[in-house]
């Protein structure tokens, strides 16, 4: 297999059969040693984070598969910290799509004049460009269309999938009395039929979850949930 991309939290290899292998790392995003799913830098390394992230990802991707929701997932090997996926092309240089249920993090930093911390939000969907140099700027539906990154029809599919998947994760966590505050997804188009599918991962490293008003660290989330 050939190394195609070295990422912050995982490396991507191309396999001989045309599929891809994601190797999960123990690195998580954050700043100054504090975890932050919205950060665009590696903030710290947590032993076991890669395996924990993959275990949650495997659980959620298989749950989505059972519900007929399209993803790039094929299978996962927890011991090797690897996930095999179908090839998919990202939008532009990559988008991050956040589904928000409570006002925290960057949402609160931007809209604090109007929003209160922890205020309930109705599955608010926010799209940002993956652009470290410009600190992942938010982008609107119109701008995505005008810049040729995503058509308006594709945006609607993206938004609907984000809310549908976010609600699946939210409902699953609620079974353990865990509340989802926000979650970050990535999507792509499949090589074969250009279908929009969920890619990357669903783990504690890309969500904020709370229990009894207390924030749950990514490693603790995996232990509490699984």
ChimeraX commands (.cxc) that place a marker at each C-alpha (Angstrom):
marker #1 position 0.00,0.00,0.00 radius 0.5
marker #1 position 1.05,3.57,-0.69 radius 0.5
marker #1 position 0.97,6.47,1.77 radius 0.5
marker #1 position -1.19,9.17,0.17 radius 0.5
marker #1 position -1.72,11.67,2.97 radius 0.5
marker #1 position -0.42,12.38,6.46 radius 0.5
marker #1 position -3.13,14.01,8.54 radius 0.5
marker #1 position -3.37,15.45,12.04 radius 0.5
marker #1 position -5.21,12.51,13.55 radius 0.5
marker #1 position -4.80,9.77,10.90 radius 0.5
marker #1 position -2.74,8.70,7.88 radius 0.5
marker #1 position -4.29,7.60,4.59 radius 0.5
marker #1 position -2.96,4.74,2.43 radius 0.5
marker #1 position -4.10,3.58,-1.01 radius 0.5
marker #1 position -4.57,-0.18,-1.27 radius 0.5
marker #1 position -3.88,-2.28,-4.36 radius 0.5
marker #1 position -7.60,-2.92,-4.90 radius 0.5
marker #1 position -8.34,0.83,-5.16 radius 0.5
marker #1 position -9.82,1.18,-1.68 radius 0.5
marker #1 position -8.15,3.20,1.08 radius 0.5
marker #1 position -6.86,2.40,4.56 radius 0.5
marker #1 position -7.10,4.96,7.38 radius 0.5
marker #1 position -4.53,4.54,10.17 radius 0.5
marker #1 position -5.81,6.19,13.37 radius 0.5
marker #1 position -3.26,8.03,15.54 radius 0.5
marker #1 position -3.25,8.95,19.23 radius 0.5
marker #1 position -3.05,12.66,18.33 radius 0.5
marker #1 position -6.10,14.90,18.90 radius 0.5
marker #1 position -6.82,18.49,17.89 radius 0.5
marker #1 position -6.59,21.34,20.37 radius 0.5
marker #1 position -4.53,24.29,21.57 radius 0.5
marker #1 position -1.99,24.60,24.36 radius 0.5
marker #1 position -2.52,21.01,25.45 radius 0.5
marker #1 position -6.32,21.36,25.73 radius 0.5
marker #1 position -8.57,19.23,23.49 radius 0.5
marker #1 position -10.84,21.15,21.09 radius 0.5
marker #1 position -12.69,19.32,18.27 radius 0.5
marker #1 position -12.90,22.60,16.34 radius 0.5
marker #1 position -9.16,23.36,16.45 radius 0.5
marker #1 position -7.05,23.04,13.31 radius 0.5
marker #1 position -3.82,22.08,15.07 radius 0.5
marker #1 position -2.76,18.97,16.96 radius 0.5
marker #1 position -2.99,19.99,20.60 radius 0.5
marker #1 position -1.91,16.83,22.40 radius 0.5
marker #1 position -1.34,13.10,22.15 radius 0.5
marker #1 position -3.49,10.81,24.30 radius 0.5
marker #1 position -2.48,7.16,24.58 radius 0.5
marker #1 position -5.34,4.98,23.36 radius 0.5
marker #1 position -7.12,7.83,21.55 radius 0.5
marker #1 position -6.69,6.20,18.13 radius 0.5
marker #1 position -8.16,2.87,19.21 radius 0.5
marker #1 position -10.97,4.57,21.18 radius 0.5
marker #1 position -11.82,6.79,18.20 radius 0.5
marker #1 position -11.91,3.81,15.86 radius 0.5
marker #1 position -14.13,1.75,18.18 radius 0.5
marker #1 position -16.72,4.54,18.30 radius 0.5
marker #1 position -16.37,5.15,14.54 radius 0.5
marker #1 position -16.94,1.46,13.79 radius 0.5
marker #1 position -20.02,1.40,16.02 radius 0.5
marker #1 position -21.59,4.50,14.46 radius 0.5
marker #1 position -20.73,3.68,10.83 radius 0.5
marker #1 position -22.25,0.21,11.24 radius 0.5
marker #1 position -25.35,1.77,12.85 radius 0.5
marker #1 position -25.67,4.15,9.87 radius 0.5
marker #1 position -25.19,1.26,7.42 radius 0.5
marker #1 position -28.07,-0.62,9.09 radius 0.5
marker #1 position -30.25,2.49,8.60 radius 0.5
marker #1 position -29.32,2.78,4.90 radius 0.5
marker #1 position -27.41,6.06,5.32 radius 0.5
marker #1 position -24.54,6.30,2.77 radius 0.5
marker #1 position -20.92,6.28,4.05 radius 0.5
marker #1 position -17.51,5.27,2.71 radius 0.5
marker #1 position -17.07,2.59,5.42 radius 0.5
marker #1 position -16.14,-1.01,4.50 radius 0.5
marker #1 position -14.68,-2.52,7.69 radius 0.5
marker #1 position -12.35,-1.86,10.64 radius 0.5
marker #1 position -9.57,-3.61,12.57 radius 0.5
marker #1 position -9.54,-2.28,16.13 radius 0.5
marker #1 position -6.22,-3.91,17.13 radius 0.5
marker #1 position -4.39,-2.47,14.12 radius 0.5
marker #1 position -6.23,0.87,14.48 radius 0.5
marker #1 position -7.19,0.78,10.79 radius 0.5
marker #1 position -10.37,1.32,8.80 radius 0.5
marker #1 position -10.87,0.29,5.17 radius 0.5
marker #1 position -13.00,2.68,3.12 radius 0.5
marker #1 position -14.23,3.22,-0.43 radius 0.5
marker #1 position -12.57,6.00,-2.45 radius 0.5
marker #1 position -14.32,9.37,-2.29 radius 0.5
marker #1 position -13.43,12.83,-3.57 radius 0.5
marker #1 position -13.66,15.72,-1.09 radius 0.5
marker #1 position -15.34,19.03,-1.95 radius 0.5
marker #1 position -12.67,21.51,-2.97 radius 0.5
marker #1 position -9.78,21.04,-0.53 radius 0.5
marker #1 position -12.18,19.67,2.05 radius 0.5
marker #1 position -15.15,20.92,4.08 radius 0.5
marker #1 position -16.06,20.42,7.70 radius 0.5
marker #1 position -19.77,20.33,8.49 radius 0.5
marker #1 position -20.84,20.95,12.08 radius 0.5
marker #1 position -24.24,20.08,13.53 radius 0.5
marker #1 position -24.94,22.10,16.68 radius 0.5
marker #1 position -27.48,21.36,19.42 radius 0.5
marker #1 position -26.09,23.74,22.05 radius 0.5
marker #1 position -24.29,27.10,21.85 radius 0.5
marker #1 position -20.67,26.34,22.79 radius 0.5
marker #1 position -17.19,26.61,21.26 radius 0.5
marker #1 position -16.69,28.75,18.16 radius 0.5
marker #1 position -20.46,29.33,17.79 radius 0.5
marker #1 position -20.50,31.09,21.16 radius 0.5
marker #1 position -17.28,32.99,20.40 radius 0.5
marker #1 position -18.82,34.38,17.21 radius 0.5
marker #1 position -22.42,34.93,18.28 radius 0.5
marker #1 position -22.03,35.62,22.00 radius 0.5
marker #1 position -23.70,39.01,21.59 radius 0.5
marker #1 position -26.97,37.12,20.98 radius 0.5
marker #1 position -26.41,33.59,22.27 radius 0.5
marker #1 position -26.03,32.38,25.84 radius 0.5
marker #1 position -23.63,29.57,26.72 radius 0.5
marker #1 position -25.35,26.20,26.47 radius 0.5
marker #1 position -28.42,27.69,24.76 radius 0.5
marker #1 position -30.38,25.05,22.84 radius 0.5
marker #1 position -30.01,25.07,19.05 radius 0.5
marker #1 position -32.17,23.20,16.55 radius 0.5
marker #1 position -29.59,21.00,14.77 radius 0.5
marker #1 position -27.94,24.12,13.32 radius 0.5
marker #1 position -25.73,23.20,10.34 radius 0.5
marker #1 position -22.54,25.18,9.74 radius 0.5
marker #1 position -20.03,24.59,6.94 radius 0.5
marker #1 position -16.38,25.65,7.19 radius 0.5
marker #1 position -13.53,25.39,4.69 radius 0.5
marker #1 position -10.58,23.19,5.66 radius 0.5
marker #1 position -7.97,25.95,5.45 radius 0.5
marker #1 position -5.48,26.08,8.32 radius 0.5
marker #1 position -3.90,29.33,7.12 radius 0.5
marker #1 position -7.26,31.12,7.35 radius 0.5
marker #1 position -8.42,29.29,10.49 radius 0.5
marker #1 position -11.17,27.28,8.73 radius 0.5
marker #1 position -13.53,30.13,7.80 radius 0.5
marker #1 position -17.32,29.51,7.80 radius 0.5
marker #1 position -18.89,29.64,4.32 radius 0.5
marker #1 position -22.50,30.08,3.18 radius 0.5
marker #1 position -24.56,28.04,0.71 radius 0.5
marker #1 position -24.39,30.87,-1.87 radius 0.5
marker #1 position -20.60,31.19,-1.61 radius 0.5
marker #1 position -20.11,27.42,-1.93 radius 0.5
marker #1 position -22.18,27.49,-5.12 radius 0.5
marker #1 position -20.54,30.63,-6.60 radius 0.5
marker #1 position -17.02,29.31,-5.94 radius 0.5
marker #1 position -17.82,25.99,-7.62 radius 0.5
marker #1 position -17.22,23.93,-4.46 radius 0.5
marker #1 position -20.75,22.59,-3.99 radius 0.5
marker #1 position -23.98,23.18,-5.95 radius 0.5
marker #1 position -27.12,24.38,-4.15 radius 0.5
marker #1 position -28.76,20.99,-4.73 radius 0.5
marker #1 position -25.72,19.24,-3.26 radius 0.5
marker #1 position -25.79,21.63,-0.29 radius 0.5
marker #1 position -29.34,20.54,0.52 radius 0.5
marker #1 position -28.28,16.87,0.41 radius 0.5
marker #1 position -25.30,17.71,2.64 radius 0.5
marker #1 position -27.49,19.57,5.14 radius 0.5
marker #1 position -30.13,16.82,5.29 radius 0.5
marker #1 position -27.48,14.10,5.74 radius 0.5
marker #1 position -25.75,16.14,8.46 radius 0.5
marker #1 position -28.96,16.54,10.47 radius 0.5
marker #1 position -30.00,12.92,9.92 radius 0.5
marker #1 position -26.60,11.52,10.98 radius 0.5
marker #1 position -26.28,14.00,13.85 radius 0.5
marker #1 position -29.67,12.89,15.17 radius 0.5
marker #1 position -28.69,9.21,14.95 radius 0.5
marker #1 position -25.56,9.91,17.04 radius 0.5
marker #1 position -27.55,12.10,19.45 radius 0.5
marker #1 position -30.20,9.40,19.97 radius 0.5
marker #1 position -27.58,6.66,20.47 radius 0.5
marker #1 position -25.72,8.74,23.08 radius 0.5
marker #1 position -28.99,9.60,24.83 radius 0.5
marker #1 position -29.50,5.87,25.54 radius 0.5
marker #1 position -26.56,6.22,27.97 radius 0.5
marker #1 position -27.85,9.57,29.34 radius 0.5
marker #1 position -25.15,11.41,27.37 radius 0.5
marker #1 position -26.09,14.67,25.66 radius 0.5
marker #1 position -24.54,15.67,22.33 radius 0.5
marker #1 position -23.76,19.41,22.16 radius 0.5
marker #1 position -22.15,19.47,18.70 radius 0.5
marker #1 position -20.49,17.16,16.18 radius 0.5
marker #1 position -18.22,17.68,13.18 radius 0.5
marker #1 position -18.54,15.62,9.98 radius 0.5
marker #1 position -16.78,15.37,6.63 radius 0.5
marker #1 position -18.39,14.35,3.35 radius 0.5
marker #1 position -17.24,13.43,-0.13 radius 0.5
marker #1 position -18.48,12.20,-3.51 radius 0.5
marker #1 position -17.94,8.53,-4.32 radius 0.5
marker #1 position -15.75,7.85,-7.37 radius 0.5
marker #1 position -18.25,5.40,-8.83 radius 0.5
marker #1 position -21.56,7.33,-8.94 radius 0.5
marker #1 position -20.77,10.76,-7.37 radius 0.5
marker #1 position -23.11,10.03,-4.46 radius 0.5
marker #1 position -22.57,12.26,-1.42 radius 0.5
marker #1 position -21.42,10.07,1.48 radius 0.5
marker #1 position -20.14,10.53,5.02 radius 0.5
marker #1 position -16.35,10.06,5.20 radius 0.5
marker #1 position -13.62,10.22,7.86 radius 0.5
marker #1 position -14.75,9.29,11.40 radius 0.5
marker #1 position -17.39,9.66,14.13 radius 0.5
marker #1 position -15.57,9.67,17.45 radius 0.5
marker #1 position -15.10,11.56,20.69 radius 0.5
marker #1 position -12.43,13.57,18.90 radius 0.5
marker #1 position -14.94,15.36,16.70 radius 0.5
marker #1 position -17.83,15.95,19.08 radius 0.5
marker #1 position -18.65,17.61,22.38 radius 0.5
marker #1 position -20.69,15.40,24.67 radius 0.5
marker #1 position -21.83,16.06,28.24 radius 0.5
marker #1 position -23.32,14.06,31.11 radius 0.5
marker #1 position -25.10,15.82,33.98 radius 0.5
marker #1 position -23.71,19.10,32.64 radius 0.5
marker #1 position -20.10,17.87,32.75 radius 0.5
marker #1 position -17.98,17.67,29.60 radius 0.5
marker #1 position -16.79,14.14,28.71 radius 0.5
marker #1 position -13.22,13.69,27.44 radius 0.5
marker #1 position -12.90,11.67,24.18 radius 0.5
marker #1 position -11.31,8.62,25.86 radius 0.5
marker #1 position -13.89,8.65,28.64 radius 0.5
marker #1 position -16.72,8.89,26.09 radius 0.5
marker #1 position -15.68,5.62,24.46 radius 0.5
marker #1 position -15.53,3.88,27.88 radius 0.5
marker #1 position -18.90,5.27,29.00 radius 0.5
marker #1 position -20.67,4.57,25.72 radius 0.5
marker #1 position -19.27,1.17,24.77 radius 0.5
marker link #1:1,2 radius 0.2
marker link #1:2,3 radius 0.2
marker link #1:3,4 radius 0.2
marker link #1:4,5 radius 0.2
marker link #1:5,6 radius 0.2
marker link #1:6,7 radius 0.2
marker link #1:7,8 radius 0.2
marker link #1:8,9 radius 0.2
marker link #1:9,10 radius 0.2
marker link #1:10,11 radius 0.2
marker link #1:11,12 radius 0.2
marker link #1:12,13 radius 0.2
marker link #1:13,14 radius 0.2
marker link #1:14,15 radius 0.2
marker link #1:15,16 radius 0.2
marker link #1:16,17 radius 0.2
marker link #1:17,18 radius 0.2
marker link #1:18,19 radius 0.2
marker link #1:19,20 radius 0.2
marker link #1:20,21 radius 0.2
marker link #1:21,22 radius 0.2
marker link #1:22,23 radius 0.2
marker link #1:23,24 radius 0.2
marker link #1:24,25 radius 0.2
marker link #1:25,26 radius 0.2
marker link #1:26,27 radius 0.2
marker link #1:27,28 radius 0.2
marker link #1:28,29 radius 0.2
marker link #1:29,30 radius 0.2
marker link #1:30,31 radius 0.2
marker link #1:31,32 radius 0.2
marker link #1:32,33 radius 0.2
marker link #1:33,34 radius 0.2
marker link #1:34,35 radius 0.2
marker link #1:35,36 radius 0.2
marker link #1:36,37 radius 0.2
marker link #1:37,38 radius 0.2
marker link #1:38,39 radius 0.2
marker link #1:39,40 radius 0.2
marker link #1:40,41 radius 0.2
marker link #1:41,42 radius 0.2
marker link #1:42,43 radius 0.2
marker link #1:43,44 radius 0.2
marker link #1:44,45 radius 0.2
marker link #1:45,46 radius 0.2
marker link #1:46,47 radius 0.2
marker link #1:47,48 radius 0.2
marker link #1:48,49 radius 0.2
marker link #1:49,50 radius 0.2
marker link #1:50,51 radius 0.2
marker link #1:51,52 radius 0.2
marker link #1:52,53 radius 0.2
marker link #1:53,54 radius 0.2
marker link #1:54,55 radius 0.2
marker link #1:55,56 radius 0.2
marker link #1:56,57 radius 0.2
marker link #1:57,58 radius 0.2
marker link #1:58,59 radius 0.2
marker link #1:59,60 radius 0.2
marker link #1:60,61 radius 0.2
marker link #1:61,62 radius 0.2
marker link #1:62,63 radius 0.2
marker link #1:63,64 radius 0.2
marker link #1:64,65 radius 0.2
marker link #1:65,66 radius 0.2
marker link #1:66,67 radius 0.2
marker link #1:67,68 radius 0.2
marker link #1:68,69 radius 0.2
marker link #1:69,70 radius 0.2
marker link #1:70,71 radius 0.2
marker link #1:71,72 radius 0.2
marker link #1:72,73 radius 0.2
marker link #1:73,74 radius 0.2
marker link #1:74,75 radius 0.2
marker link #1:75,76 radius 0.2
marker link #1:76,77 radius 0.2
marker link #1:77,78 radius 0.2
marker link #1:78,79 radius 0.2
marker link #1:79,80 radius 0.2
marker link #1:80,81 radius 0.2
marker link #1:81,82 radius 0.2
marker link #1:82,83 radius 0.2
marker link #1:83,84 radius 0.2
marker link #1:84,85 radius 0.2
marker link #1:85,86 radius 0.2
marker link #1:86,87 radius 0.2
marker link #1:87,88 radius 0.2
marker link #1:88,89 radius 0.2
marker link #1:89,90 radius 0.2
marker link #1:90,91 radius 0.2
marker link #1:91,92 radius 0.2
marker link #1:92,93 radius 0.2
marker link #1:93,94 radius 0.2
marker link #1:94,95 radius 0.2
marker link #1:95,96 radius 0.2
marker link #1:96,97 radius 0.2
marker link #1:97,98 radius 0.2
marker link #1:98,99 radius 0.2
marker link #1:99,100 radius 0.2
marker link #1:100,101 radius 0.2
marker link #1:101,102 radius 0.2
marker link #1:102,103 radius 0.2
marker link #1:103,104 radius 0.2
marker link #1:104,105 radius 0.2
marker link #1:105,106 radius 0.2
marker link #1:106,107 radius 0.2
marker link #1:107,108 radius 0.2
marker link #1:108,109 radius 0.2
marker link #1:109,110 radius 0.2
marker link #1:110,111 radius 0.2
marker link #1:111,112 radius 0.2
marker link #1:112,113 radius 0.2
marker link #1:113,114 radius 0.2
marker link #1:114,115 radius 0.2
marker link #1:115,116 radius 0.2
marker link #1:116,117 radius 0.2
marker link #1:117,118 radius 0.2
marker link #1:118,119 radius 0.2
marker link #1:119,120 radius 0.2
marker link #1:120,121 radius 0.2
marker link #1:121,122 radius 0.2
marker link #1:122,123 radius 0.2
marker link #1:123,124 radius 0.2
marker link #1:124,125 radius 0.2
marker link #1:125,126 radius 0.2
marker link #1:126,127 radius 0.2
marker link #1:127,128 radius 0.2
marker link #1:128,129 radius 0.2
marker link #1:129,130 radius 0.2
marker link #1:130,131 radius 0.2
marker link #1:131,132 radius 0.2
marker link #1:132,133 radius 0.2
marker link #1:133,134 radius 0.2
marker link #1:134,135 radius 0.2
marker link #1:135,136 radius 0.2
marker link #1:136,137 radius 0.2
marker link #1:137,138 radius 0.2
marker link #1:138,139 radius 0.2
marker link #1:139,140 radius 0.2
marker link #1:140,141 radius 0.2
marker link #1:141,142 radius 0.2
marker link #1:142,143 radius 0.2
marker link #1:143,144 radius 0.2
marker link #1:144,145 radius 0.2
marker link #1:145,146 radius 0.2
marker link #1:146,147 radius 0.2
marker link #1:147,148 radius 0.2
marker link #1:148,149 radius 0.2
marker link #1:149,150 radius 0.2
marker link #1:150,151 radius 0.2
marker link #1:151,152 radius 0.2
marker link #1:152,153 radius 0.2
marker link #1:153,154 radius 0.2
marker link #1:154,155 radius 0.2
marker link #1:155,156 radius 0.2
marker link #1:156,157 radius 0.2
marker link #1:157,158 radius 0.2
marker link #1:158,159 radius 0.2
marker link #1:159,160 radius 0.2
marker link #1:160,161 radius 0.2
marker link #1:161,162 radius 0.2
marker link #1:162,163 radius 0.2
marker link #1:163,164 radius 0.2
marker link #1:164,165 radius 0.2
marker link #1:165,166 radius 0.2
marker link #1:166,167 radius 0.2
marker link #1:167,168 radius 0.2
marker link #1:168,169 radius 0.2
marker link #1:169,170 radius 0.2
marker link #1:170,171 radius 0.2
marker link #1:171,172 radius 0.2
marker link #1:172,173 radius 0.2
marker link #1:173,174 radius 0.2
marker link #1:174,175 radius 0.2
marker link #1:175,176 radius 0.2
marker link #1:176,177 radius 0.2
marker link #1:177,178 radius 0.2
marker link #1:178,179 radius 0.2
marker link #1:179,180 radius 0.2
marker link #1:180,181 radius 0.2
marker link #1:181,182 radius 0.2
marker link #1:182,183 radius 0.2
marker link #1:183,184 radius 0.2
marker link #1:184,185 radius 0.2
marker link #1:185,186 radius 0.2
marker link #1:186,187 radius 0.2
marker link #1:187,188 radius 0.2
marker link #1:188,189 radius 0.2
marker link #1:189,190 radius 0.2
marker link #1:190,191 radius 0.2
marker link #1:191,192 radius 0.2
marker link #1:192,193 radius 0.2
marker link #1:193,194 radius 0.2
marker link #1:194,195 radius 0.2
marker link #1:195,196 radius 0.2
marker link #1:196,197 radius 0.2
marker link #1:197,198 radius 0.2
marker link #1:198,199 radius 0.2
marker link #1:199,200 radius 0.2
marker link #1:200,201 radius 0.2
marker link #1:201,202 radius 0.2
marker link #1:202,203 radius 0.2
marker link #1:203,204 radius 0.2
marker link #1:204,205 radius 0.2
marker link #1:205,206 radius 0.2
marker link #1:206,207 radius 0.2
marker link #1:207,208 radius 0.2
marker link #1:208,209 radius 0.2
marker link #1:209,210 radius 0.2
marker link #1:210,211 radius 0.2
marker link #1:211,212 radius 0.2
marker link #1:212,213 radius 0.2
marker link #1:213,214 radius 0.2
marker link #1:214,215 radius 0.2
marker link #1:215,216 radius 0.2
marker link #1:216,217 radius 0.2
marker link #1:217,218 radius 0.2
marker link #1:218,219 radius 0.2
marker link #1:219,220 radius 0.2
marker link #1:220,221 radius 0.2
marker link #1:221,222 radius 0.2
marker link #1:222,223 radius 0.2
marker link #1:223,224 radius 0.2
marker link #1:224,225 radius 0.2
marker link #1:225,226 radius 0.2
view
